[in-house]
Amino acid sequence: MDDRMEVEVRLFAQVREIVGGDRVRLEVGATACIGTLREEMIRKIPVLAAWKHLLLFAVNEEYADDSTPIEPGAAIACFPPVGGG
Amino acid sequence: MIRLTDHPIQVEAVLQASRSPDAGAVVLFLGTVRSESQGQTVACLEYECYSEMAERVLHQLADEARSRWTLQGCAIVHRIGRVEVGEISVAIACSAAHRAPAFQAAQWLIDQIKQQAPIWKKEVFADGAVRWVAGQEPGRTHPVGPGGSP
């Protein structure tokens, strides 16, 4: 149960600018959910701390919440609140 | 016609895509870039999107609009990239047998697009300053940003 997996997270808008790149690679447990990934992102990238509760996540192009599981190979994205139009 | 584009939106094409002989009303909504924001002169907007997901969300919203109202046609085109003052950033056209569902669907669509489509915009001011426009979280109706409520 200690298996780890590496996930690549695509970043957009302010999150992309704050991090200074359009993707980040993180390691989480093989049974991790989005909530775990959120914690790991803040731990690894402390400059995102002010955004912690605002960060939105998508898994396979659908909005995810903290309980959404991360399957190996899933397309994961992280971004700030949206505002088109 | 549901798409993102980095070229000027062709309004006539959006209208044509939504028209139908069975429609008695066509409602066209155009979002356009305003020259002023909070007292500052805007030079242009720069739109960024998560394109794969944004297209998917626009299709899902159009499908939902069609399930909520009986529409003859529904077209959505959203600009990405740099959009100058006065240019169209988003066009929505809905047609229906009668005007009420066409008006209602078009308004619902622009509200939902602002809340759900993974699209962001940055204001570029005449003095060169830039500012991200505070976005919305899906399900909320007020803009949110860091430094506000946790």
gemmi code that builds the backbone of each chain (N, CA, C; Angstrom):
import gemmi

chains = {
    "A": [
        ("MET", (0.826, -1.203, 0.000), (0.000, 0.000, 0.000), (0.861, 1.254, 0.000)),
        ("ASP", (2.201, 1.065, 0.006), (3.067, 2.226, 0.034), (3.454, 2.686, -1.360)),
        ("ASP", (2.797, 2.116, -2.367), (3.153, 2.487, -3.733), (2.945, 3.980, -3.948)),
        ("ARG", (3.876, 4.575, -4.649), (3.781, 5.998, -4.980), (3.572, 6.116, -6.479)),
        ("MET", (2.999, 7.199, -6.901), (2.908, 7.452, -8.344), (3.231, 8.927, -8.594)),
        ("GLU", (3.806, 9.155, -9.757), (4.125, 10.520, -10.134), (2.986, 11.030, -11.005)),
        ("VAL", (2.531, 12.225, -10.702), (1.466, 12.801, -11.524), (1.952, 14.142, -12.096)),
        ("GLU", (1.529, 14.390, -13.301), (1.843, 15.676, -13.934), (0.580, 16.525, -13.900)),
        ("VAL", (0.720, 17.746, -13.399), (-0.432, 18.630, -13.262), (-0.246, 19.824, -14.192)),
        ("ARG", (-1.199, 20.030, -15.085), (-1.145, 21.216, -15.959), (-1.657, 22.429, -15.177)),
        ("LEU", (-1.019, 23.556, -15.390), (-1.345, 24.779, -14.646), (-1.804, 25.870, -15.613)),
        ("PHE", (-2.711, 26.710, -15.137), (-3.226, 27.776, -15.994), (-3.313, 29.113, -15.250)),
        ("ALA", (-3.309, 30.172, -16.025), (-3.565, 31.547, -15.551), (-2.640, 31.932, -14.393)),
        ("GLN", (-3.202, 32.551, -13.323), (-2.327, 33.032, -12.249), (-1.484, 31.906, -11.657)),
        ("VAL", (-2.053, 30.724, -11.558), (-1.305, 29.609, -10.960), (-0.072, 29.305, -11.819)),
        ("ARG", (-0.241, 29.307, -13.115), (0.876, 29.076, -14.038), (1.944, 30.166, -13.870)),
        ("GLU", (1.496, 31.413, -13.748), (2.464, 32.517, -13.612), (3.188, 32.470, -12.260)),
        ("ILE", (2.446, 32.161, -11.197), (3.060, 32.116, -9.861), (4.109, 31.005, -9.796)),
        ("VAL", (3.755, 29.853, -10.362), (4.676, 28.716, -10.324), (5.823, 28.922, -11.319)),
        ("GLY", (5.568, 29.643, -12.382), (6.606, 29.904, -13.372), (6.764, 28.774, -14.380)),
        ("GLY", (5.698, 28.054, -14.636), (5.738, 26.984, -15.631), (4.336, 26.466, -15.867)),
        ("ASP", (4.120, 25.807, -17.008), (2.752, 25.387, -17.325), (2.428, 23.972, -16.861)),
        ("ARG", (3.382, 23.339, -16.167), (3.074, 22.052, -15.540), (4.045, 21.772, -14.413)),
        ("VAL", (3.621, 20.901, -13.519), (4.472, 20.542, -12.391), (4.293, 19.044, -12.160)),
        ("ARG", (5.389, 18.380, -11.762), (5.308, 16.948, -11.478), (5.407, 16.749, -9.972)),
        ("LEU", (4.498, 15.935, -9.447), (4.442, 15.690, -8.008), (4.306, 14.193, -7.774)),
        ("GLU", (4.741, 13.769, -6.588), (4.597, 12.363, -6.244), (3.569, 12.239, -5.132)),
        ("VAL", (2.611, 11.361, -5.333), (1.587, 11.124, -4.308), (1.398, 9.620, -4.162)),
        ("GLY", (0.674, 9.217, -3.126), (0.392, 7.798, -2.927), (-0.455, 7.252, -4.063)),
        ("ALA", (-0.324, 5.943, -4.303), (-1.022, 5.326, -5.436), (-2.534, 5.389, -5.293)),
        ("THR", (-3.020, 5.620, -4.064), (-4.474, 5.707, -3.881), (-4.896, 7.139, -3.531)),
        ("ALA", (-4.080, 8.096, -3.947), (-4.335, 9.487, -3.564), (-5.597, 10.046, -4.217)),
        ("CYS", (-6.155, 11.037, -3.556), (-7.278, 11.764, -4.132), (-6.833, 13.223, -4.320)),
        ("ILE", (-7.717, 14.022, -4.890), (-7.362, 15.411, -5.202), (-6.995, 16.202, -3.940)),
        ("GLY", (-7.652, 15.896, -2.819), (-7.326, 16.591, -1.574), (-5.869, 16.389, -1.172)),
        ("THR", (-5.377, 15.172, -1.371), (-3.974, 14.872, -1.073), (-3.062, 15.656, -2.002)),
        ("LEU", (-3.457, 15.713, -3.262), (-2.652, 16.438, -4.248), (-2.610, 17.932, -3.917)),
        ("ARG", (-3.743, 18.458, -3.474), (-3.797, 19.877, -3.084), (-2.780, 20.145, -1.959)),
        ("GLU", (-2.781, 19.274, -0.937), (-1.844, 19.421, 0.179), (-0.394, 19.332, -0.313)),
        ("GLU", (-0.146, 18.382, -1.197), (1.212, 18.169, -1.685), (1.686, 19.358, -2.526)),
        ("MET", (0.771, 19.940, -3.283), (1.154, 21.109, -4.096), (1.577, 22.268, -3.201)),
        ("ILE", (0.808, 22.515, -2.143), (1.136, 23.621, -1.242), (2.449, 23.332, -0.509)),
        ("ARG", (2.657, 22.048, -0.162), (3.892, 21.688, 0.554), (5.104, 21.924, -0.349)),
        ("LYS", (4.967, 21.524, -1.608), (6.107, 21.611, -2.519), (6.269, 23.016, -3.101)),
        ("ILE", (5.161, 23.748, -3.201), (5.197, 25.091, -3.800), (4.550, 26.063, -2.816)),
        ("PRO", (5.261, 26.420, -1.751), (4.637, 27.228, -0.670), (4.069, 28.553, -1.153)),
        ("VAL", (4.583, 29.077, -2.253), (4.089, 30.362, -2.744), (2.606, 30.287, -3.124)),
        ("LEU", (2.085, 29.066, -3.280), (0.658, 28.900, -3.606), (-0.232, 28.878, -2.366)),
        ("ALA", (0.372, 29.031, -1.188), (-0.410, 28.864, 0.049), (-1.637, 29.783, 0.111)),
        ("ALA", (-1.476, 31.025, -0.359), (-2.610, 31.963, -0.302), (-3.770, 31.487, -1.180)),
        ("TRP", (-3.467, 30.623, -2.131), (-4.473, 30.149, -3.070), (-5.058, 28.788, -2.672)),
        ("LYS", (-4.569, 28.243, -1.563), (-4.878, 26.842, -1.255), (-6.350, 26.477, -1.434)),
        ("HIS", (-7.225, 27.282, -0.852), (-8.645, 26.903, -0.882), (-9.360, 27.400, -2.136)),
        ("LEU", (-8.636, 28.133, -2.962), (-9.243, 28.636, -4.197), (-8.905, 27.759, -5.395)),
        ("LEU", (-7.843, 26.964, -5.257), (-7.406, 26.173, -6.406), (-8.502, 25.215, -6.847)),
        ("LEU", (-8.787, 25.242, -8.131), (-9.738, 24.292, -8.714), (-8.936, 23.200, -9.408)),
        ("PHE", (-9.471, 21.995, -9.381), (-8.811, 20.874, -10.047), (-9.761, 20.234, -11.045)),
        ("ALA", (-9.171, 19.721, -12.109), (-9.942, 18.939, -13.077), (-9.230, 17.613, -13.284)),
        ("VAL", (-10.010, 16.559, -13.378), (-9.482, 15.229, -13.700), (-10.172, 14.785, -14.983)),
        ("ASN", (-9.362, 14.491, -15.971), (-9.889, 14.107, -17.290), (-10.923, 15.112, -17.795)),
        ("GLU", (-10.588, 16.381, -17.636), (-11.370, 17.497, -18.186), (-12.740, 17.673, -17.543)),
        ("GLU", (-12.895, 17.126, -16.331), (-14.128, 17.355, -15.563), (-13.714, 17.942, -14.221)),
        ("TYR", (-14.518, 18.883, -13.686), (-14.219, 19.427, -12.370), (-14.170, 18.299, -11.338)),
        ("ALA", (-13.187, 18.386, -10.460), (-13.015, 17.367, -9.425), (-13.137, 18.046, -8.069)),
        ("ASP", (-13.499, 17.271, -7.031), (-13.429, 17.814, -5.675), (-12.390, 17.024, -4.890)),
        ("ASP", (-12.196, 17.408, -3.636), (-11.089, 16.819, -2.878), (-11.205, 15.305, -2.732)),
        ("SER", (-12.415, 14.772, -2.878), (-12.572, 13.319, -2.718), (-12.393, 12.546, -4.025)),
        ("THR", (-12.193, 13.268, -5.119), (-12.046, 12.585, -6.417), (-10.738, 11.791, -6.445)),
        ("PRO", (-10.793, 10.485, -6.721), (-9.560, 9.696, -6.770), (-8.745, 10.016, -8.020)),
        ("ILE", (-7.445, 9.807, -7.914), (-6.547, 10.036, -9.050), (-6.123, 8.679, -9.601)),
        ("GLU", (-6.586, 8.374, -10.792), (-6.198, 7.114, -11.428), (-4.878, 7.337, -12.154)),
        ("PRO", (-4.038, 6.293, -12.217), (-2.784, 6.446, -12.970), (-3.080, 6.862, -14.411)),
        ("GLY", (-2.345, 7.847, -14.888), (-2.513, 8.280, -16.275), (-3.603, 9.314, -16.483)),
        ("ALA", (-4.306, 9.680, -15.422), (-5.377, 10.675, -15.564), (-4.786, 12.029, -15.963)),
        ("ALA", (-5.563, 12.785, -16.734), (-5.158, 14.151, -17.102), (-5.593, 15.082, -15.979)),
        ("ILE", (-4.624, 15.671, -15.295), (-4.933, 16.505, -14.131), (-4.553, 17.948, -14.420)),
        ("ALA", (-5.423, 18.862, -14.028), (-5.145, 20.285, -14.217), (-5.505, 21.032, -12.948)),
        ("CYS", (-4.818, 22.126, -12.708), (-5.049, 22.962, -11.528), (-5.073, 24.417, -11.982)),
        ("PHE", (-6.096, 25.150, -11.523), (-6.219, 26.537, -11.984), (-7.022, 27.367, -10.994)),
        ("PRO", (-6.945, 28.691, -11.134), (-7.707, 29.574, -10.251), (-9.178, 29.641, -10.692)),
        ("PRO", (-10.024, 30.280, -9.886), (-11.416, 30.476, -10.300), (-11.490, 31.035, -11.726)),
        ("VAL", (-12.481, 30.580, -12.469), (-12.548, 30.886, -13.906), (-13.326, 32.176, -14.154)),
        ("GLY", (-13.108, 32.766, -15.305), (-13.805, 34.019, -15.599), (-13.732, 34.415, -17.057)),
        ("GLY", (-14.393, 33.644, -17.890), (-14.432, 34.004, -19.304), (-15.539, 35.002, -19.581)),
        ("GLY", (-15.928, 35.060, -20.828), (-17.028, 35.934, -21.231), (-16.561, 37.289, -21.685)),
    ],
    "B": [
        ("MET", (-22.485, 25.022, -34.033), (-21.171, 25.678, -33.997), (-20.825, 26.013, -32.544)),
        ("ILE", (-19.883, 25.229, -32.015), (-19.433, 25.483, -30.647), (-17.917, 25.451, -30.709)),
        ("ARG", (-17.274, 26.593, -30.482), (-15.818, 26.569, -30.635), (-15.112, 27.724, -29.946)),
        ("LEU", (-13.797, 27.521, -29.780), (-12.890, 28.566, -29.327), (-12.127, 29.027, -30.554)),
        ("THR", (-11.790, 30.294, -30.610), (-11.051, 30.775, -31.780), (-10.098, 31.897, -31.391)),
        ("ASP", (-8.972, 31.974, -32.081), (-8.081, 33.114, -31.850), (-8.179, 34.118, -33.002)),
        ("HIS", (-9.255, 33.990, -33.777), (-9.513, 34.955, -34.856), (-10.788, 35.745, -34.540)),
        ("PRO", (-10.963, 36.907, -35.151), (-12.198, 37.674, -34.916), (-13.448, 36.822, -35.179)),
        ("ILE", (-14.448, 36.986, -34.309), (-15.674, 36.197, -34.428), (-16.529, 36.734, -35.573)),
        ("GLN", (-16.926, 35.841, -36.446), (-17.778, 36.193, -37.582), (-19.237, 36.072, -37.136)),
        ("VAL", (-19.839, 37.211, -36.798), (-21.178, 37.193, -36.209), (-22.201, 36.571, -37.163)),
        ("GLU", (-22.087, 36.897, -38.428), (-23.064, 36.368, -39.395), (-23.027, 34.840, -39.429)),
        ("ALA", (-21.820, 34.266, -39.289), (-21.690, 32.810, -39.297), (-22.303, 32.191, -38.048)),
        ("VAL", (-22.148, 32.885, -36.906), (-22.736, 32.384, -35.654), (-24.258, 32.398, -35.771)),
        ("LEU", (-24.794, 33.493, -36.299), (-26.252, 33.592, -36.482), (-26.749, 32.510, -37.438)),
        ("GLN", (-26.033, 32.371, -38.548), (-26.457, 31.405, -39.563), (-26.495, 29.995, -38.982)),
        ("ALA", (-25.516, 29.694, -38.111), (-25.429, 28.346, -37.527), (-26.590, 28.055, -36.587)),
        ("SER", (-27.216, 29.099, -36.070), (-28.288, 28.867, -35.106), (-29.673, 28.979, -35.737)),
        ("ARG", (-29.736, 29.415, -36.977), (-31.045, 29.670, -37.582), (-31.713, 28.384, -38.052)),
        ("SER", (-33.040, 28.442, -38.116), (-33.808, 27.279, -38.536), (-35.147, 27.763, -39.070)),
        ("PRO", (-35.674, 27.076, -40.071), (-37.013, 27.445, -40.564), (-38.080, 27.279, -39.492)),
        ("ASP", (-37.787, 26.460, -38.462), (-38.771, 26.224, -37.401), (-38.690, 27.269, -36.291)),
        ("ALA", (-37.724, 28.196, -36.411), (-37.546, 29.203, -35.364), (-38.320, 30.469, -35.700)),
        ("GLY", (-38.990, 31.018, -34.664), (-39.653, 32.307, -34.833), (-38.861, 33.419, -34.169)),
        ("ALA", (-37.772, 33.048, -33.489), (-36.959, 34.043, -32.786), (-35.508, 33.586, -32.753)),
        ("VAL", (-34.619, 34.528, -32.940), (-33.192, 34.267, -32.753), (-32.680, 35.352, -31.816)),
        ("VAL", (-32.049, 34.938, -30.713), (-31.437, 35.903, -29.797), (-29.925, 35.773, -29.913)),
        ("LEU", (-29.287, 36.914, -30.144), (-27.826, 36.946, -30.266), (-27.263, 37.743, -29.101)),
        ("PHE", (-26.356, 37.142, -28.338), (-25.645, 37.877, -27.296), (-24.200, 38.041, -27.739)),
        ("LEU", (-23.680, 39.266, -27.636), (-22.271, 39.519, -27.909), (-21.643, 40.120, -26.675)),
        ("GLY", (-20.582, 39.487, -26.184), (-19.773, 40.102, -25.138), (-18.662, 40.866, -25.838)),
        ("THR", (-18.470, 42.140, -25.453), (-17.458, 42.965, -26.141), (-16.498, 43.577, -25.125)),
        ("VAL", (-15.320, 43.885, -25.574), (-14.278, 44.399, -24.673), (-14.486, 45.889, -24.430)),
        ("ARG", (-14.680, 46.229, -23.143), (-14.968, 47.605, -22.739), (-13.653, 48.367, -22.539)),
        ("SER", (-13.701, 49.676, -22.799), (-12.469, 50.472, -22.782), (-12.062, 50.923, -21.389)),
        ("GLU", (-12.928, 50.646, -20.389), (-12.654, 51.155, -19.037), (-12.887, 50.052, -18.022)),
        ("SER", (-12.029, 49.979, -17.021), (-12.225, 49.028, -15.933), (-11.754, 49.666, -14.641)),
        ("GLN", (-12.665, 49.850, -13.704), (-12.360, 50.446, -12.406), (-11.548, 51.734, -12.556)),
        ("GLY", (-11.998, 52.573, -13.484), (-11.390, 53.890, -13.655), (-10.131, 53.911, -14.494)),
        ("GLN", (-9.686, 52.760, -14.956), (-8.466, 52.723, -15.763), (-8.812, 52.440, -17.224)),
        ("THR", (-7.959, 52.957, -18.109), (-8.183, 52.773, -19.540), (-7.595, 51.441, -19.997)),
        ("VAL", (-8.460, 50.605, -20.540), (-8.058, 49.272, -20.986), (-7.546, 49.353, -22.423)),
        ("ALA", (-6.398, 48.706, -22.677), (-5.880, 48.630, -24.047), (-6.419, 47.394, -24.752)),
        ("CYS", (-6.424, 46.284, -24.044), (-6.949, 45.041, -24.620), (-7.110, 44.018, -23.504)),
        ("LEU", (-7.754, 42.910, -23.831), (-7.828, 41.776, -22.910), (-7.040, 40.623, -23.514)),
        ("GLU", (-6.440, 39.835, -22.642), (-5.783, 38.616, -23.100), (-6.469, 37.433, -22.434)),
        ("TYR", (-7.056, 36.572, -23.285), (-7.770, 35.400, -22.779), (-6.878, 34.175, -22.852)),
        ("GLU", (-6.943, 33.395, -21.790), (-6.242, 32.109, -21.740), (-7.278, 31.038, -21.453)),
        ("CYS", (-7.076, 29.835, -21.950), (-8.043, 28.775, -21.646), (-7.358, 27.425, -21.536)),
        ("TYR", (-8.049, 26.505, -20.914), (-7.688, 25.079, -20.936), (-8.551, 24.526, -22.057)),
        ("SER", (-7.993, 24.520, -23.259), (-8.847, 24.399, -24.447), (-9.632, 23.102, -24.501)),
        ("GLU", (-8.987, 21.971, -24.179), (-9.720, 20.698, -24.276), (-10.941, 20.699, -23.348)),
        ("MET", (-10.715, 21.185, -22.124), (-11.821, 21.185, -21.160), (-12.836, 22.273, -21.481)),
        ("ALA", (-12.362, 23.428, -21.942), (-13.284, 24.530, -22.245), (-14.248, 24.130, -23.366)),
        ("GLU", (-13.735, 23.472, -24.396), (-14.628, 23.041, -25.484), (-15.645, 22.038, -24.967)),
        ("ARG", (-15.160, 21.146, -24.101), (-16.054, 20.134, -23.544), (-17.154, 20.799, -22.709)),
        ("VAL", (-16.770, 21.791, -21.884), (-17.751, 22.489, -21.042), (-18.764, 23.236, -21.921)),
        ("LEU", (-18.283, 23.891, -22.980), (-19.219, 24.620, -23.858), (-20.226, 23.657, -24.489)),
        ("HIS", (-19.751, 22.480, -24.909), (-20.679, 21.487, -25.468), (-21.674, 21.005, -24.414)),
        ("GLN", (-21.175, 20.766, -23.189), (-22.071, 20.296, -22.121), (-23.131, 21.351, -21.810)),
        ("LEU", (-22.714, 22.636, -21.789), (-23.670, 23.706, -21.495), (-24.706, 23.836, -22.606)),
        ("ALA", (-24.264, 23.714, -23.855), (-25.215, 23.788, -24.967), (-26.216, 22.627, -24.881)),
        ("ASP", (-25.707, 21.435, -24.537), (-26.604, 20.276, -24.390), (-27.605, 20.524, -23.268)),
        ("GLU", (-27.107, 21.110, -22.162), (-28.021, 21.345, -21.041), (-29.064, 22.410, -21.392)),
        ("ALA", (-28.624, 23.444, -22.124), (-29.592, 24.473, -22.554), (-30.685, 23.836, -23.418)),
        ("ARG", (-30.269, 22.921, -24.282), (-31.252, 22.260, -25.150), (-32.196, 21.360, -24.358)),
        ("SER", (-31.722, 20.857, -23.212), (-32.608, 20.027, -22.401), (-33.544, 20.885, -21.543)),
        ("ARG", (-33.105, 22.114, -21.204), (-33.948, 22.993, -20.376), (-34.992, 23.728, -21.210)),
        ("TRP", (-34.620, 24.078, -22.443), (-35.541, 24.813, -23.308), (-35.617, 24.100, -24.657)),
        ("THR", (-36.714, 24.266, -25.341), (-36.822, 23.686, -26.675), (-36.226, 24.682, -27.664)),
        ("LEU", (-34.997, 24.394, -28.076), (-34.281, 25.292, -28.980), (-34.191, 24.671, -30.368)),
        ("GLN", (-34.260, 25.528, -31.356), (-34.037, 25.049, -32.725), (-32.563, 25.093, -33.075)),
        ("GLY", (-31.865, 26.018, -32.459), (-30.434, 26.119, -32.726), (-29.714, 26.761, -31.547)),
        ("CYS", (-28.420, 26.469, -31.447), (-27.626, 27.034, -30.347), (-26.175, 27.069, -30.812)),
        ("ALA", (-25.576, 28.247, -30.815), (-24.184, 28.379, -31.264), (-23.417, 29.223, -30.253)),
        ("ILE", (-22.186, 28.803, -29.968), (-21.331, 29.532, -29.017), (-19.929, 29.619, -29.603)),
        ("VAL", (-19.380, 30.836, -29.652), (-17.982, 31.003, -30.078), (-17.309, 31.936, -29.075)),
        ("HIS", (-16.152, 31.527, -28.554), (-15.430, 32.333, -27.563), (-14.024, 32.615, -28.088)),
        ("ARG", (-13.634, 33.882, -28.007), (-12.269, 34.264, -28.416), (-11.246, 33.854, -27.356)),
        ("ILE", (-10.048, 33.549, -27.832), (-8.900, 33.258, -26.977), (-7.756, 34.126, -27.481)),
        ("GLY", (-6.831, 34.465, -26.595), (-5.707, 35.304, -27.002), (-6.047, 36.770, -26.836)),
        ("ARG", (-5.349, 37.617, -27.576), (-5.502, 39.065, -27.420), (-6.757, 39.564, -28.145)),
        ("VAL", (-7.595, 40.290, -27.408), (-8.828, 40.833, -27.987), (-8.852, 42.340, -27.712)),
        ("GLU", (-8.957, 43.115, -28.759), (-8.862, 44.573, -28.642), (-10.172, 45.180, -28.140)),
        ("VAL", (-10.081, 46.391, -27.601), (-11.264, 47.137, -27.161), (-12.265, 47.219, -28.320)),
        ("GLY", (-13.514, 46.944, -28.003), (-14.563, 47.012, -29.010), (-14.780, 45.708, -29.748)),
        ("GLU", (-13.813, 44.806, -29.675), (-13.980, 43.521, -30.367), (-14.889, 42.599, -29.555)),
        ("ILE", (-15.393, 41.587, -30.235), (-16.298, 40.620, -29.606), (-15.478, 39.515, -28.963)),
        ("SER", (-15.740, 39.280, -27.672), (-15.012, 38.211, -26.979), (-15.808, 36.914, -26.947)),
        ("VAL", (-17.121, 37.036, -26.959), (-17.956, 35.833, -26.966), (-19.247, 36.129, -27.715)),
        ("ALA", (-19.699, 35.144, -28.479), (-20.980, 35.265, -29.196), (-21.815, 34.029, -28.903)),
        ("ILE", (-23.077, 34.272, -28.567), (-24.011, 33.175, -28.281), (-25.274, 33.454, -29.081)),
        ("ALA", (-25.725, 32.471, -29.828), (-26.978, 32.636, -30.563), (-27.880, 31.456, -30.258)),
        ("CYS", (-29.120, 31.760, -29.881), (-30.112, 30.725, -29.598), (-31.358, 31.017, -30.403)),
        ("SER", (-31.883, 29.980, -31.039), (-33.137, 30.168, -31.764), (-34.174, 29.207, -31.215)),
        ("ALA", (-35.429, 29.646, -31.263), (-36.533, 28.847, -30.741), (-37.804, 29.234, -31.490)),
        ("ALA", (-38.829, 28.441, -31.292), (-40.093, 28.721, -31.980), (-40.628, 30.091, -31.563)),
        ("HIS", (-40.460, 30.413, -30.273), (-40.943, 31.688, -29.747), (-39.827, 32.370, -28.961)),
        ("ARG", (-40.000, 33.681, -28.678), (-38.867, 34.449, -28.171), (-38.440, 34.104, -26.743)),
        ("ALA", (-39.395, 33.734, -25.873), (-39.044, 33.568, -24.458), (-37.924, 32.539, -24.245)),
        ("PRO", (-38.045, 31.328, -24.776), (-36.960, 30.371, -24.538), (-35.640, 30.805, -25.166)),
        ("ALA", (-35.680, 31.528, -26.267), (-34.434, 31.986, -26.897), (-33.722, 33.007, -26.002)),
        ("PHE", (-34.497, 33.973, -25.463), (-33.909, 34.955, -24.535), (-33.362, 34.255, -23.294)),
        ("GLN", (-34.175, 33.380, -22.707), (-33.787, 32.735, -21.449), (-32.550, 31.863, -21.632)),
        ("ALA", (-32.505, 31.119, -22.706), (-31.369, 30.220, -22.924), (-30.085, 31.019, -23.143)),
        ("ALA", (-30.173, 32.107, -23.886), (-28.962, 32.902, -24.158), (-28.423, 33.503, -22.862)),
        ("GLN", (-29.332, 34.015, -22.005), (-28.868, 34.585, -20.740), (-28.281, 33.516, -19.830)),
        ("TRP", (-28.960, 32.383, -19.769), (-28.452, 31.281, -18.933), (-27.070, 30.846, -19.430)),
        ("LEU", (-26.901, 30.765, -20.722), (-25.619, 30.309, -21.267), (-24.471, 31.259, -20.923)),
        ("ILE", (-24.661, 32.566, -21.071), (-23.540, 33.452, -20.769), (-23.221, 33.406, -19.268)),
        ("ASP", (-24.265, 33.306, -18.434), (-24.005, 33.203, -16.988), (-23.218, 31.937, -16.666)),
        ("GLN", (-23.611, 30.834, -17.267), (-22.938, 29.554, -16.988), (-21.524, 29.523, -17.556)),
        ("ILE", (-21.344, 30.106, -18.731), (-19.999, 30.135, -19.334), (-19.041, 30.866, -18.408)),
        ("LYS", (-19.507, 31.999, -17.852), (-18.634, 32.766, -16.949), (-18.282, 31.976, -15.694)),
        ("GLN", (-19.196, 31.146, -15.244), (-18.958, 30.397, -14.006), (-18.231, 29.084, -14.218)),
        ("GLN", (-18.367, 28.482, -15.390), (-17.902, 27.098, -15.533), (-16.813, 26.863, -16.561)),
        ("ALA", (-16.752, 27.668, -17.612), (-15.753, 27.384, -18.653), (-14.360, 27.753, -18.138)),
        ("PRO", (-13.389, 26.864, -18.249), (-12.039, 27.181, -17.778), (-11.330, 28.144, -18.735)),
        ("ILE", (-11.743, 29.410, -18.592), (-11.220, 30.508, -19.398), (-10.899, 31.637, -18.426)),
        ("TRP", (-9.782, 32.302, -18.637), (-9.363, 33.395, -17.755), (-9.003, 34.596, -18.615)),
        ("LYS", (-9.168, 35.809, -18.041), (-8.794, 36.993, -18.816), (-7.964, 37.945, -17.984)),
        ("LYS", (-7.052, 38.580, -18.676), (-6.117, 39.518, -18.076), (-6.342, 40.862, -18.761)),
        ("GLU", (-6.536, 41.906, -17.953), (-6.684, 43.245, -18.515), (-5.298, 43.843, -18.743)),
        ("VAL", (-5.087, 44.369, -19.925), (-3.847, 45.094, -20.221), (-4.244, 46.560, -20.349)),
        ("PHE", (-3.668, 47.398, -19.487), (-4.061, 48.803, -19.455), (-3.184, 49.648, -20.374)),
        ("ALA", (-3.689, 50.840, -20.649), (-2.993, 51.729, -21.586), (-1.594, 52.073, -21.088)),
        ("ASP", (-1.390, 52.089, -19.752), (-0.069, 52.417, -19.218), (0.846, 51.201, -19.133)),
        ("GLY", (0.377, 50.060, -19.657), (1.205, 48.860, -19.691), (0.994, 47.914, -18.525)),
        ("ALA", (0.276, 48.386, -17.485), (0.012, 47.510, -16.335), (-0.921, 46.372, -16.755)),
        ("VAL", (-0.819, 45.255, -16.071), (-1.707, 44.127, -16.353), (-2.352, 43.656, -15.057)),
        ("ARG", (-3.578, 43.136, -15.172), (-4.284, 42.641, -13.984), (-5.214, 41.499, -14.399)),
        ("TRP", (-5.080, 40.377, -13.694), (-6.019, 39.280, -13.934), (-7.381, 39.677, -13.403)),
        ("VAL", (-8.418, 39.373, -14.140), (-9.779, 39.631, -13.675), (-10.154, 38.494, -12.731)),
        ("ALA", (-10.625, 38.859, -11.510), (-10.984, 37.837, -10.523), (-12.055, 36.925, -11.090)),
        ("GLY", (-11.825, 35.638, -10.963), (-12.754, 34.674, -11.538), (-13.805, 34.210, -10.556)),
        ("GLN", (-14.569, 33.228, -10.983), (-15.614, 32.651, -10.145), (-15.326, 31.165, -9.990)),
        ("GLU", (-15.752, 30.643, -8.839), (-15.691, 29.199, -8.678), (-16.999, 28.631, -9.195)),
        ("PRO", (-16.963, 27.471, -9.839), (-18.216, 26.878, -10.293), (-19.183, 26.767, -9.118)),
        ("GLY", (-20.403, 27.211, -9.316), (-21.393, 27.128, -8.247), (-21.500, 28.398, -7.423)),
        ("ARG", (-20.517, 29.304, -7.572), (-20.599, 30.590, -6.868), (-20.973, 31.673, -7.857)),
        ("THR", (-21.499, 32.769, -7.341), (-21.889, 33.839, -8.245), (-21.062, 35.096, -8.037)),
        ("HIS", (-20.142, 35.071, -7.070), (-19.311, 36.250, -6.838), (-17.856, 35.931, -7.146)),
        ("PRO", (-17.118, 36.897, -7.687), (-15.702, 36.676, -7.957), (-14.947, 36.414, -6.654)),
        ("VAL", (-13.945, 35.595, -6.743), (-13.128, 35.295, -5.570), (-11.653, 35.404, -5.930)),
        ("GLY", (-10.835, 35.753, -4.939), (-9.400, 35.832, -5.145), (-8.695, 35.604, -3.829)),
        ("PRO", (-7.364, 35.430, -3.866), (-6.645, 35.198, -2.622), (-6.720, 36.433, -1.742)),
        ("GLY", (-6.700, 36.219, -0.433), (-6.782, 37.345, 0.479), (-8.200, 37.590, 0.955)),
        ("GLY", (-9.161, 36.968, 0.297), (-10.549, 37.085, 0.736), (-10.839, 36.044, 1.800)),
        ("SER", (-12.092, 35.624, 1.875), (-12.437, 34.625, 2.880), (-11.715, 33.315, 2.552)),
        ("PRO", (-11.292, 32.562, 3.583), (-10.510, 31.349, 3.356), (-11.315, 30.262, 2.657)),
    ],
}
model = gemmi.Model(1)
for chain_id, residues in chains.items():
    chain = gemmi.Chain(chain_id)
    for i, (resn, *xyz) in enumerate(residues, 1):
        res = gemmi.Residue()
        res.name, res.seqid = resn, gemmi.SeqId(i, " ")
        for name, pos in zip(("N", "CA", "C"), xyz):
            atom = gemmi.Atom()
            atom.name, atom.element = name, gemmi.Element(name[0])
            atom.pos, atom.b_iso = gemmi.Position(*pos), 0.0
            res.add_atom(atom)
        chain.add_residue(res)
    model.add_chain(chain)
structure = gemmi.Structure()
structure.add_model(model)
structure.setup_entities()
